[in-house]
Amino acid sequence: MSDSPGLDRFLAADPRDVDCEQALEILDVYVEMVLEDAPGLAARRFPGVAVHLAACGPCDEDFQGLLAAAGATP
């Protein structure tokens, strides 16, 4: 595609990806579902958040931090 990996990632973005603001709005609910041993259910219930966390390092760090604060690992 191009000489820029960042540009390639942007151009290949999943259309289901929600933005950071939307992901962070419901991140606590998503984390609760994961903690209830339902990570697959969380991803099915909120596919845009799952896609976003896979693509956005800072939001995934927030997600991992919430899981760690709760004493869990994904």
C-alpha positions in Angstrom: 0.0 0.0 0.0 2.3 2.8 1.2 5.6 3.3 2.9 3.9 4.3 6.1 2.7 1.5 8.4 0.5 3.9 10.3 -1.2 5.0 7.2 -1.7 1.4 6.1 -3.4 0.6 9.5 -5.6 3.7 9.1 -6.7 2.8 5.6 -7.4 -0.8 6.6 -9.5 0.2 9.6 -12.4 -1.9 10.5 -15.7 0.0 9.9 -17.1 -1.4 13.1 -14.4 0.4 15.1 -15.9 3.0 17.5 -13.9 6.0 18.4 -12.1 6.5 21.6 -14.8 8.5 23.2 -17.5 5.9 22.6 -15.2 3.1 23.7 -14.3 4.8 27.0 -18.0 5.6 27.7 -18.8 2.0 28.1 -15.4 0.6 29.0 -16.5 -0.1 32.6 -19.4 -2.2 31.4 -17.1 -4.1 29.0 -14.6 -4.7 31.8 -17.4 -6.0 34.1 -18.5 -8.5 31.4 -14.9 -9.7 31.0 -14.6 -10.1 34.7 -17.8 -12.1 34.8 -15.9 -14.7 32.7 -17.7 -13.6 29.6 -15.0 -12.0 27.3 -16.5 -13.6 24.2 -19.9 -12.2 25.2 -18.5 -8.8 25.8 -16.9 -8.8 22.3 -20.2 -10.0 20.8 -22.3 -7.5 22.7 -19.9 -4.6 21.9 -18.1 -5.6 18.7 -17.0 -2.0 18.0 -15.3 -1.8 21.4 -13.5 -5.1 20.9 -12.3 -3.9 17.5 -11.3 -0.6 18.9 -9.3 -2.1 21.8 -7.4 -4.3 19.3 -6.5 -1.2 17.2 -6.0 1.6 19.8 -3.0 1.2 22.1 -4.0 3.9 24.6 -7.6 2.6 25.0 -6.3 -0.9 25.3 -3.9 0.3 28.0 -6.9 1.8 29.9 -8.7 -1.6 29.5 -5.7 -3.6 30.7 -5.3 -1.1 33.6 -8.9 -1.5 34.7 -8.6 -5.3 34.6 -5.4 -5.1 36.6 -7.0 -2.9 39.2 -9.7 -5.4 39.6 -7.0 -8.2 40.0 -7.8 -9.9 36.7 -6.0 -10.8 33.5 -7.8 -11.3 30.2 
